Amino acid sequence: MAEGSNRGGDPTSSTRMRIDTDPNTAITEFLTKCDDYQLFQLTKFYRDRIEQAIEEGVEGLSLMLTGEDHFSGQEYHKVTELAVKGNRADSSKLLLNLVMEKGSQARRVMWESFLKMHRLPKLVKILKEMQKLGPDPFDYMDIGRGLSEIPSHLKDVQQKHKETLRVQTETLKVNTILIKEKVKIFQLVTLYTELTVISTVRDRTLVEHELLARGRDHEEWREKHLRRELEKIRTDQLFQSSFSQRKSKSGSTAAVSGVAGIGKTTMVQKIIYDWATGKIYPHLQFVFSFKFRDLNAINCRINLRNLILDLYPYFGNILGELWKNPEGLLFIFDGLDEFKDSIDFADNRRNTEADYICTDPEDQCEVSDIVYSLIHHKLLPGCSVLVTSRPTELHVLEKAEISVWAEILGFVGEERKEYFNKFFEDQSVAAAVFKHVEENEILYTMCYNPSYCWILGLSLGPFFTQRDRKQQKVPKTITQLYSYYIYNILKNHGREIESPRDVLLKIGEMAYTGVSEKKIVFRGGDLIKYNLQPSQFLSGFMMELLGRDDSAQSVVYTFPHLTIQEFVAALAQFLTPDPGDIRKLLSEAHNKDDGRFEIFLRFVAGLSSSQSARPLEEFLGPFLHQTICRVIDWVKEMIEGQIRKSGSKTGKRNLLNTLHYLFESQNTALARATVGSVETLTFGDREAECTLQLTPIDCAVLSHVIGLCDTIKYLDLEYCSIQCEGFQRLGPGLHKCQVLRLGANKLRDSGVKLLSAALRNPDCKIMRLWLWDNGLTASCTEDLSSALSTNRSLTALNVGCNNLGDSGVKLLSAALRNPDCKIQELDISDNRLTDSCAEDLYSALRTNRSLTWLNLRTNSFTDQSVPALRSLILTCRSLEWIQLVENQFSPNGKRHLESLRESRHRLSVVV
């Protein structure tokens, strides 16, 4: 979804032209017209966002304010000292506090300085929004204007409503795997862990399994967040804040996106609880919340009055009074992706034909028309609406009038650890579980999602609370983890039914149909079809395997998490007495290009391993040996086939998936038979659009494969967006490769520190190393130089398109000066080099006897460096080719360098 689509009113074409031609003119004019009080109000209104926006530019802004004599030298140093120490949030907060204390002139200088700070994306975004909203932003800044005081006769029902909602939302039900306590109840405020929510959202076609697709994006989103390009938004800023300003008075709609299990429903519960207890949105008089899952049960025409009275009967006949003041109402609709009816905001009939529009809360309409009309502000214009959805259904809202788009990223950084600390009462167990998760790259990456954390807590907790469990048996793969999740349920509840194997087989068959049809909600008819009795879900271990939403008017069943449904579907393949042609089933699933079977197939491969099967066989009996053998044969066949067909992007994706199957199987013999003699692995490409983006999980799998491959020579990961966390997972096996292409991966200096360890390895075989365009600076060259001084294998190094600078090349020169240095080809093009480093290069290379090829193009060398470069070329007798184009030589300087071509045979000087 385009970031700016449908955010507030569109500017006129003439306004657009003015913005494009001179983006600062309108803001400058506006600031000039503002009196001191208006500027004070403007700063207060945007303050939270400004604090985020200036974090990366706080030094420059404080310097401007100091230059205008608004900050003292001591205040400037205090602000910048915090930034240098990494406390940028505190630094920007302090700067704004000082500006607000200093008075109107300091505030004016600060706003004028913003116009010069073009490299801060968040700040630019705020200024553009101000332009878009027109010459009088005070129209939308006046929060709460026009809202009348709630009539006295409504205060009693408001108080009852708040108390009802408080009671409904103050506790959080969490399924467990305990016998005596199948559902554990927590206080919401005790267990709730803040999620990272950003004020933007993207839509993406479901090419891969939905959760993993977002998992892949997650690292990119987090990297952007660290670069301060994404604005965090709090739940109390979705309405009536600088994020949701609008010119129209028709109302405000916020759309919050997030993958399954990320915490959308719990976030909605927290918003309702906080409103009911008076913590947020005091301007809202009444909040009404609906789940689309519940609305599915209504199969007749209904009006908004009865929708509300079904849930809140105590409103009786006074709803008519509420309709008179729609600005005080908030309607929440949770789970758009679960709604069975279609809501098409692009359908013109809804705007022209009365049958499709609901304009009166007393009129009988289809539920979908009521929802459409509220979101589109045709019904009760002026009210606020919040909609939550999975990313795959966001396209439905593209043409809607959405004021705020937001996406839940889930847990970032310390938020993961905080969740486990709250999950376990015993903090020593919490610390032990989190340490294990943190050390296992696959499990740790899963932890951005609260539902994954819940499964991890349930599955891993027993390993660290029971003394008879051996630590070495703690799950390492996702299949092993889910195997122990089911094992714990069977252990606690297996005796409550006669044949756990038969019941799990039936559930697994139903789950498989659901995966095939992309279906996650099951009804009574589904249970009958698979000979399952509802009573089995209401007692025993099945209660933990399938969760029921008790608030629904008709009972529906759903697995606690989509991945559990996929696991049980995979498990059923090993429980059936007649597997049929399982290889055909697996091949057809593998060939589905929308990714719906991706995780299912990983689980099937994983369950062929005795490590994953053994705990379950204790309660379910032995897995069918015939199925295990056929699955292993299929995995072997898939890997061998995909290795030969990995040229295209689709081929690379299929190969990566099969390597995931191999990893989950933990079958060393199978791995050695399939990848043990592989010499080349290519997931990158010289064209970025042909490459595969790799997550840290993918990198961990790749590291596992390389560790089992004794013949690997060539590894191409260019443009794979590995970044530092992914590179950490890859590290252990990299020294085995002879050619390593790692260009354009955002490895940064920290990545080079990890790579230096591979270069220092006594068994290092790396001969050619590409590190171009990785955001490297001089900070990494000391490690790199130290590694090169001891390395005896590297002959070609490409660190072009970075920012090593003169100081970095000076450090690198120390390694080139070493007589044992074997480097023959060196590319340090486009590294912001100047004349200052020419002497260092000459000094390092005049005694070098190995270098034959040197690329210095696209730097800032001038005629001043010509003598040093001439000396370098003449004294480095091994040099055969030097590239110097796109520098700053004069024609005369170029002639002096080009004349050296005649100095010896086979010398090429390109200037």
C-alpha angles and dihedrals in degrees: 000000000000109000095230099041116135097344105153124314121338117244120238119264091252090054090049090054092052091050092050096047099043114006095186101047098083093046092047091052091047094050090049091055094047116101119217095266093050091050089050090053092046092053092048091049095053097031099111091049094044089054089058094039098056098043093100093044102038094117093055094045094049089048090055091049090048090049089055090050095247094115125047120226089254092053091047092052092047092054096044094043090061090050093049090051090055096255094121095149091056090044094055091044090053092048092053092046090054093047092051090049094048094060141229100327093053090049091051093050090048093054091045089051090054089067090063095049100085095154096068106087095193092052092048088050092054092049092048090051090053090052092047092053092057140237097315110052089165086082090070097031094065096094114201096008111151095023111128124216112265110261114252094241089059095050094082094052090044090054091048090048093051091048091049092050092045091055091046094050107031093087132054121211115216124185115231136185094235124122099221097034110039093163118034119203120213132181105256094227090051098052101029113109118194114250125213108249122183128203096236136057139197130209120216134184111247099253093146136027103301099238094046093046088059090041088059090048091047095077091049091048091049092048089052090048090053089052086054095239095124122069118223114223126199122220089247089060099060090093134031096009138105088273093060104039115142138172097223122078093212095103143271130269125191123195118200118192130195140147123257112295096011093120108264096138094043089050089053089050090052092049091052092046093049091050092047091052093047098250100119142024100016089175090066113088100187135017123199120189128196134178116218087218089064093044089059088071092064107091100170139062114281139167129237090249092062093041088060096040091053088063101028108028093169090078088076112161099345098084088095088068090055092053088063092066107037091161087075095055130092121190118195122198113187124198108016089176089066095054111114095203126074121246109190113185090182091061106109091200089073089064097042108032120068093214090068099045129073112198101159124060088214095056121102109243142152112277090241090056092051091051092045093049094049094048091045092046094238089119118055094351110212096040123119123240131194120195126184125196146157112261092252092068098045092098087073089068098044094104095038123105098256117175097187130026114193137171129203109227093185122218119359125187115320092010088081092056091045090057093057092045088057095040095059122052090202104071092199089060090046090053093047094048093046091048090054091047092047092052092050106072095201095050092043094053090051089059096082084083117071091212090057089050089053092052090046091050093050094044101040100035095080091054091062099038101047116070094205092064116096115228093222089066093062109126117267103176130052091246092053090048094053091042089060091045090060091038091059091050091049092047093053100036109017093105092059093079131041101235117021090178094058093045093048090048091055092046090047092052090051090046091051091053088050092052090048092051096036088243122150103166119072128192137199091274091058091054091051091050090057096039094249120149117219089226088069088062094047096055139031129014093326089076089069095043096053120031124209124209102226093193093068117104089223118036116255129179129217136169112251088244136009091239091058089054089051092048094051089047089055092045091056090064089066096043100053115100090215111044093175114194097343093167089060091048091051094046092050090049091048091052094056102109097202093073097237092133098040098103093035089058092048089054092048090052090046094051090057085072118091089220090065097034100046099074092048094046088062088073104018101042126240121330114243106274091208091058093048091053093047092049092051091048090050093050090049091050093047095050094047091048096046095048087062093047104045098113099100127058090251089050091052091050091050091048091051091050092052090050087055088054089052092049093050091050091057085204106152094184091052091047094051091047093052108030102012093099099036113131101181133043116178123182096143132067139190086248111067093212091060095054132092122237110230125209124207087260090055090048092052090053091048091050089052091052094046089050090059094043114089097179103048111139109156127043118175116188100151115151091006093128091229096158123185100297092053091045090055088061092049097048104092098065103033095096089068094066122090097199118036119183109189102151122145097015104123090238092153122191093303089060091055090053088059092046091050088064089059091049090052093051108114088224093051112143099177108134103162122035127183116195101154120147098012101130092255122169136184088276092078098046096081090060092042093048092048091051093047091052091063099032116101101181108056115101102159129042126179115188096152124143094034134108104251092137126188094303091053093051090048089058092044090052090065090068093046089053091060109104090219092057109122100190111135100168124042126178116190096152122147095018101128092256120170138186088278093078098043093090091049091054092048092048092050098045103039090085096033114118101182109052113103102157128043127176116197099154125140097027132115104261114147135186088282090073095047095096092052092045091048090051090048092053094046098046100039093078095182093059113112103164134028126176118207105156122134095033126118103263121143118233088260092051090050091051091053091054097041091052089069090073087084093052094086143000119274095011115141119193112183113192 
